[in-house]
Amino acid sequence: VALCKFHHWAFDSGWLSFTDDHKIVVAEAPDKNGYHELKQLERQSLHLPENKDVYPQPMFLEQHREIYGFE
């Protein structure tokens, strides 16, 4: 997944993740700086390339959500 520096950090830190149908989910952390900016993205879809072969794989998205407590 190609993300800007901030959103990449948020993904790696477990602040946000993606559903199997490529929607953004945000961890509940209203006391942290930047939370409200991220929360505005929730339920928006990723912009995906035309080639479905390079879509994020559901098994890796599921594992990321599991590691960071989204499920």
C-alpha positions in Angstrom: 0.0 0.0 0.0 1.5 3.3 -1.0 0.9 6.0 1.6 2.3 9.3 2.5 4.8 9.5 5.4 2.2 10.3 8.1 -0.3 7.7 7.0 2.4 5.1 6.6 3.5 5.7 10.1 -0.1 5.5 11.3 -0.5 2.2 9.6 2.8 0.8 10.9 1.9 2.0 14.4 -1.6 0.5 14.3 -3.6 3.7 14.3 -5.2 2.8 11.1 -5.8 -0.4 9.0 -7.9 -1.5 6.1 -10.8 -3.9 5.7 -10.8 -6.7 3.2 -12.9 -4.6 0.9 -10.2 -1.8 1.2 -12.0 0.6 3.5 -10.1 2.6 6.1 -10.6 1.8 9.8 -9.1 3.9 12.6 -8.2 2.8 16.1 -10.2 4.5 18.9 -7.7 6.9 20.5 -9.4 10.4 20.9 -6.8 11.5 23.4 -3.9 11.2 20.9 -2.7 14.1 18.7 -3.8 13.5 15.1 -6.7 11.2 16.0 -9.4 13.5 14.7 -7.6 14.0 11.4 -7.4 10.2 10.9 -10.9 9.6 12.1 -12.2 11.7 9.2 -10.8 9.1 6.8 -12.7 6.2 8.4 -14.9 4.2 5.9 -13.3 5.8 2.9 -12.0 3.5 0.2 -8.4 3.2 -0.9 -7.7 4.3 -4.4 -6.8 1.1 -6.1 -4.8 0.5 -9.3 -6.5 -1.0 -12.3 -4.5 -4.2 -12.1 -6.2 -6.3 -9.4 -3.1 -8.5 -9.2 -1.4 -5.7 -7.1 -4.3 -5.1 -4.7 -3.4 -5.6 -1.0 -3.9 -9.3 -0.1 -6.8 -9.9 2.3 -4.7 -12.3 4.4 -2.1 -9.6 5.2 -4.8 -7.0 5.9 -6.5 -9.5 8.2 -3.3 -10.2 10.0 -2.5 -6.5 10.4 -6.0 -5.9 11.9 -5.5 -8.9 14.3 -2.1 -7.7 15.4 -3.4 -4.2 16.3 -6.7 -5.3 17.8 -9.2 -4.2 15.1 -11.0 -7.5 15.2 
